[in-house]
Amino acid sequence: MPNRHHLELAWLEDGIALAESLNFSKAAAARYVTQPAFSRRIQALEAWVGVALFERNRRGARLTQAGEVFFHQAPDLIRALYALRSETRDSVEQRAPEVIMCATHALSFTFIPDWLRNNSDISRDSAFQLVSATLHACERMLTQGGAQFLLCHHHPHMQLHLPTQKFMSISLGQDRLIPYSIPATGPHSAKWFVDAQQGFPFLAYSEDSGLGRIISNTASLHRLTRNMETVFTSDLAATLLALVKAGEGVAWLPHALAAESEKNGTICRATHHEEKWTIPLDIRLYRPAARLATGAETLWDSVLVGHQASPP
């Protein structure tokens, strides 16, 4: 029987992964361990707590009442431990405080470079690390303490998995999702128009993509695209841009990413009614509401200049 007097941090992170997916196979894959080893670690966590946290069934697992209580607070504990470790190291190693920001792929390419150039003190005053990933992966990093900040697109219709009582955010800019196609015979004449009655080959985002989450939760676009032939699915807006330029179909792309290709005429807008099919986006920076390590708080204070914090 596992020693109940010794808790491993990895067990907590395993439990949070399982509480999120409620599927042993998916959670084990997310934690990069085999399923038998993962199951043993969950059992060890339950033995340490002294009660069952999950109920197993053929479809996977579900949280017990005790599990609901435990995993409501466990992410906060992990974030606090990582923040304490970071601040402790900074205090004795005489190094720049470490700040980790995760950002969705599209913003890593389009927004971050100019933002850092215009805010040089951010990278100068800390050991700044950027992690580019899907929104789903970024949410996991932020909630589990692997990063202090998350930068992503936001829309009121999307479902962001960040409880408002535990996280706050700042709007740093705006963007738009616009449908694009290759030109038919020349610039400004699209091969496909989304307003037309006929279908078009649809280039879609994956479920892990934040932009895909926005499109699927915008009723008018969901109704339009659900009966279209989806010819390709990707996490990356940059991949869909390349496929639009190759003439493979229509994709909703962030204007900041597509603007240069639109300007040189390799793609064009696939609509005559932009107000109907264009989605306005906010670019938001998220952080835990609880106090962060010194370096992260310094960054947040610098970002607050000229902005106003708000819930997610």
C-alpha positions as CSV (number, residue, x, y, z in Angstrom):
1,M,0.0,0.0,0.0
2,P,1.4,3.5,-0.8
3,N,2.8,5.5,2.0
4,R,0.0,7.9,3.0
5,H,2.5,10.3,4.7
6,H,4.3,11.2,1.5
7,L,2.5,13.1,-1.3
8,E,4.1,13.6,-4.7
9,L,3.3,16.7,-6.7
10,A,3.0,14.6,-9.8
11,W,0.0,12.8,-8.3
12,L,-1.8,16.1,-7.9
13,E,-1.1,17.1,-11.5
14,D,-2.3,13.6,-12.6
15,G,-5.5,14.0,-10.7
16,I,-6.2,17.4,-12.1
17,A,-5.6,16.0,-15.7
18,L,-8.1,13.2,-15.0
19,A,-10.6,15.6,-13.4
20,E,-10.5,17.7,-16.5
21,S,-10.9,14.9,-19.1
22,L,-12.6,12.2,-17.0
23,N,-10.9,9.7,-19.3
24,F,-7.9,7.6,-18.1
25,S,-6.5,7.2,-21.6
26,K,-6.6,10.9,-22.5
27,A,-5.3,12.0,-19.1
28,A,-2.4,9.5,-19.2
29,A,-1.5,10.7,-22.7
30,A,-1.6,14.3,-21.6
31,R,0.7,13.4,-18.7
32,Y,3.1,11.3,-21.0
33,V,2.8,8.1,-18.9
34,T,1.4,4.7,-19.6
35,Q,-2.2,4.1,-18.6
36,P,-1.3,1.4,-16.0
37,A,1.3,3.7,-14.4
38,F,-1.2,6.6,-14.5
39,S,-3.8,4.5,-12.8
40,R,-1.4,3.5,-10.0
41,R,-0.6,7.1,-9.4
42,I,-4.3,8.0,-9.1
43,Q,-4.7,5.2,-6.6
44,A,-1.7,6.5,-4.7
45,L,-3.3,10.0,-4.5
46,E,-6.6,8.6,-3.3
47,A,-4.7,6.5,-0.7
48,W,-3.0,9.6,0.5
49,V,-6.2,11.6,0.7
50,G,-7.9,8.7,2.4
51,V,-11.1,8.7,0.3
52,A,-12.1,7.9,-3.3
53,L,-11.9,10.9,-5.6
54,F,-13.1,9.2,-8.8
55,E,-15.8,6.6,-9.6
56,R,-14.6,4.3,-12.4
57,N,-16.9,3.1,-15.1
58,R,-16.7,1.6,-18.6
59,R,-16.8,5.1,-20.2
60,G,-14.1,6.5,-18.0
61,A,-14.5,8.2,-14.6
62,R,-16.5,10.8,-12.8
63,L,-15.7,12.8,-9.7
64,T,-17.1,11.7,-6.4
65,Q,-18.4,14.4,-4.0
66,A,-15.0,14.3,-2.2
67,G,-13.3,14.6,-5.6
68,E,-15.4,17.7,-6.4
69,V,-14.2,19.3,-3.1
70,F,-10.6,18.3,-3.6
71,F,-10.1,19.3,-7.2
72,H,-11.9,22.6,-6.7
73,Q,-8.8,23.7,-4.7
74,A,-6.0,21.5,-5.9
75,P,-5.1,23.8,-8.9
76,D,-4.8,26.8,-6.6
77,L,-2.4,24.8,-4.4
78,I,-0.2,23.8,-7.3
79,R,0.0,27.4,-8.6
80,A,0.9,28.6,-5.1
81,L,3.7,26.0,-4.9
82,Y,5.2,26.9,-8.2
83,A,5.0,30.6,-7.4
84,L,6.7,30.0,-4.1
85,R,9.4,28.0,-5.8
86,S,10.0,30.7,-8.3
87,E,10.2,33.5,-5.8
88,T,12.4,31.5,-3.5
89,R,14.9,30.8,-6.3
90,D,14.9,34.4,-7.4
91,S,15.7,35.5,-3.9
92,V,18.9,33.5,-3.6
93,E,20.2,33.0,-7.1
94,Q,20.5,36.7,-8.0
95,R,18.9,36.2,-11.3
96,A,16.1,37.9,-13.2
97,P,12.7,36.6,-12.1
98,E,11.2,34.0,-14.4
99,V,8.0,34.8,-16.2
100,I,6.3,32.2,-18.4
101,M,3.6,33.2,-20.8
102,C,1.7,30.8,-22.9
103,A,0.0,32.1,-26.1
104,T,-2.1,30.6,-28.8
105,H,-0.2,29.9,-32.1
106,A,-1.7,32.8,-34.2
107,L,-0.9,35.4,-31.6
108,S,2.6,34.1,-31.1
109,F,3.2,35.0,-34.7
110,T,1.2,38.1,-35.2
111,F,0.8,39.9,-31.9
112,I,3.7,39.0,-29.5
113,P,6.7,40.2,-31.6
114,D,5.4,43.8,-31.9
115,W,4.0,43.8,-28.4
116,L,7.5,42.9,-27.0
117,R,9.2,45.5,-29.1
118,N,6.8,48.1,-27.9
119,N,7.2,46.9,-24.2
120,S,10.9,46.2,-24.0
121,D,10.9,46.4,-20.2
122,I,8.9,43.2,-20.1
123,S,11.7,41.0,-21.4
124,R,14.4,43.2,-19.9
125,D,13.3,43.0,-16.3
126,S,12.6,39.2,-16.2
127,A,13.7,35.9,-17.7
128,F,10.8,35.9,-20.1
129,Q,9.7,32.6,-21.7
130,L,7.0,32.3,-24.4
131,V,5.2,28.9,-24.9
132,S,3.1,28.7,-28.1
133,A,0.3,26.1,-27.9
134,T,-3.4,25.5,-28.5
135,L,-5.9,27.3,-26.3
136,H,-6.7,24.0,-24.6
137,A,-3.1,23.4,-23.7
138,C,-2.6,27.0,-22.6
139,E,-5.6,26.8,-20.3
140,R,-4.1,23.7,-18.7
141,M,-0.8,25.4,-18.2
142,L,-2.3,28.4,-16.6
143,T,-4.7,26.5,-14.3
144,Q,-2.0,24.0,-13.2
145,G,0.7,26.6,-12.6
146,G,2.9,25.9,-15.6
147,A,2.6,29.5,-16.7
148,Q,1.6,32.8,-15.0
149,F,0.0,34.3,-18.1
150,L,-2.2,33.3,-21.0
151,L,-2.6,35.4,-24.2
152,C,-5.5,34.4,-26.5
153,H,-8.3,35.7,-28.7
154,H,-11.6,36.1,-26.9
155,H,-15.2,36.4,-27.9
156,P,-18.3,36.5,-25.7
157,H,-19.7,33.3,-27.3
158,M,-16.6,31.2,-26.7
159,Q,-16.4,28.9,-23.7
160,L,-13.2,29.7,-21.7
161,H,-12.3,27.2,-19.0
162,L,-11.1,29.8,-16.5
163,P,-13.4,30.4,-13.6
164,T,-14.1,34.1,-13.2
165,Q,-13.6,34.0,-9.4
166,K,-10.0,32.7,-9.9
167,F,-8.7,34.6,-12.9
168,M,-8.6,38.1,-14.3
169,S,-7.8,39.6,-17.6
170,I,-6.8,42.7,-19.6
171,S,-7.7,43.6,-23.2
172,L,-4.6,44.4,-25.2
173,G,-6.0,44.8,-28.6
174,Q,-8.5,43.7,-31.2
175,D,-8.6,41.5,-34.3
176,R,-11.2,40.0,-36.6
177,L,-12.0,36.6,-38.0
178,I,-12.8,36.9,-41.7
179,P,-13.6,34.2,-44.3
180,Y,-10.9,34.0,-47.0
181,S,-10.7,32.2,-50.4
182,I,-8.3,32.3,-53.3
183,P,-9.3,34.7,-56.1
184,A,-11.3,33.2,-59.0
185,T,-9.7,35.1,-61.9
186,G,-8.1,38.0,-60.2
187,P,-7.9,40.0,-57.0
188,H,-11.2,40.8,-55.1
189,S,-13.1,38.0,-57.0
190,A,-13.3,35.0,-54.7
191,K,-13.5,31.4,-56.0
192,W,-16.0,30.7,-53.2
193,F,-18.4,33.1,-51.4
194,V,-19.9,32.1,-48.1
195,D,-23.0,34.2,-48.8
196,A,-23.8,32.1,-51.9
197,Q,-26.4,29.3,-51.8
198,Q,-23.9,26.6,-53.0
199,G,-21.6,24.9,-50.6
200,F,-17.8,25.4,-50.3
201,P,-14.9,23.3,-49.1
202,F,-14.5,24.2,-45.4
203,L,-11.1,24.4,-43.8
204,A,-11.8,24.0,-40.1
205,Y,-10.1,24.4,-36.7
206,S,-9.7,21.5,-34.3
207,E,-11.6,21.3,-31.0
208,D,-8.4,22.3,-29.1
209,S,-8.2,25.5,-31.0
210,G,-9.5,28.7,-29.5
211,L,-10.6,30.1,-32.9
212,G,-12.4,26.8,-33.6
213,R,-14.2,27.2,-30.2
214,I,-15.3,30.7,-31.2
215,I,-16.6,29.6,-34.6
216,S,-18.5,26.6,-33.2
217,N,-20.1,28.8,-30.6
218,T,-21.2,31.5,-33.0
219,A,-24.7,30.4,-34.0
220,S,-24.7,31.9,-37.5
221,L,-21.3,30.4,-38.5
222,H,-22.1,27.1,-36.9
223,R,-25.4,26.8,-38.9
224,L,-23.5,27.8,-42.1
225,T,-20.6,25.4,-41.7
226,R,-22.1,22.3,-40.1
227,N,-23.4,21.1,-43.5
228,M,-20.4,22.0,-45.5
229,E,-17.8,19.5,-46.5
230,T,-14.9,19.8,-44.1
231,V,-11.8,19.0,-46.2
232,F,-9.1,19.7,-43.6
233,T,-8.9,20.3,-39.9
234,S,-5.9,21.9,-38.0
235,D,-5.0,23.5,-34.7
236,L,-3.1,26.2,-36.6
237,A,-4.4,29.3,-38.4
238,A,-1.1,29.5,-40.3
239,T,-1.7,26.0,-41.7
240,L,-5.2,27.0,-42.8
241,L,-3.8,30.1,-44.4
242,A,-1.4,28.0,-46.4
243,L,-4.3,25.8,-47.6
244,V,-6.4,28.8,-48.6
245,K,-3.5,30.1,-50.7
246,A,-3.2,26.7,-52.2
247,G,-6.9,26.8,-53.3
248,E,-8.1,24.0,-51.0
249,G,-11.1,25.9,-49.6
250,V,-12.4,28.6,-47.3
251,A,-11.2,29.4,-43.8
252,W,-12.0,32.0,-41.2
253,L,-8.6,33.6,-40.5
254,P,-7.5,36.3,-38.1
255,H,-7.1,39.5,-40.1
256,A,-3.7,40.2,-38.5
257,L,-2.4,36.9,-39.9
258,A,-4.0,37.2,-43.3
259,A,-3.5,40.9,-44.0
260,E,-0.3,40.6,-45.9
261,S,-1.5,37.8,-48.2
262,E,-4.7,39.7,-48.8
263,K,-2.7,42.9,-49.7
264,N,-0.6,41.0,-52.3
265,G,-3.7,39.4,-53.8
266,T,-2.9,35.8,-53.1
267,I,-6.2,35.5,-51.1
268,C,-9.3,37.6,-50.9
269,R,-12.4,37.9,-48.7
270,A,-15.0,35.3,-49.4
271,T,-18.0,37.4,-48.6
272,H,-20.0,40.4,-49.9
273,H,-21.5,41.0,-46.4
274,E,-18.6,41.4,-44.0
275,E,-20.8,42.6,-41.2
276,K,-22.7,39.3,-41.3
277,W,-19.8,36.9,-41.5
278,T,-16.9,38.7,-39.7
279,I,-16.4,38.0,-36.0
280,P,-14.8,40.8,-33.9
281,L,-12.2,39.4,-31.5
282,D,-10.6,40.7,-28.4
283,I,-6.9,40.0,-27.6
284,R,-6.8,39.3,-23.9
285,L,-4.1,38.6,-21.3
286,Y,-5.2,36.3,-18.4
287,R,-3.6,35.6,-15.0
288,P,-4.7,34.0,-11.7
289,A,-6.4,36.4,-9.3
290,A,-4.1,35.2,-6.5
291,R,-0.8,37.0,-6.0
292,L,2.0,35.8,-8.3
293,A,5.8,35.8,-7.8
294,T,7.5,39.1,-7.9
295,G,8.6,39.0,-11.6
296,A,5.1,38.1,-12.8
297,E,3.5,40.9,-10.7
298,T,6.1,43.4,-12.1
299,L,5.1,42.4,-15.6
300,W,1.4,42.7,-14.7
301,D,1.9,46.2,-13.2
302,S,3.6,47.3,-16.4
303,V,0.8,46.0,-18.5
304,L,-1.8,47.7,-16.4
305,V,-0.6,51.1,-17.5
306,G,-3.2,52.2,-20.0
307,H,-5.4,49.2,-19.5
308,Q,-8.0,48.1,-17.0
309,A,-8.2,44.6,-15.5
310,S,-11.5,42.7,-15.6
311,P,-12.8,39.1,-15.1
312,P,-12.6,36.7,-18.0
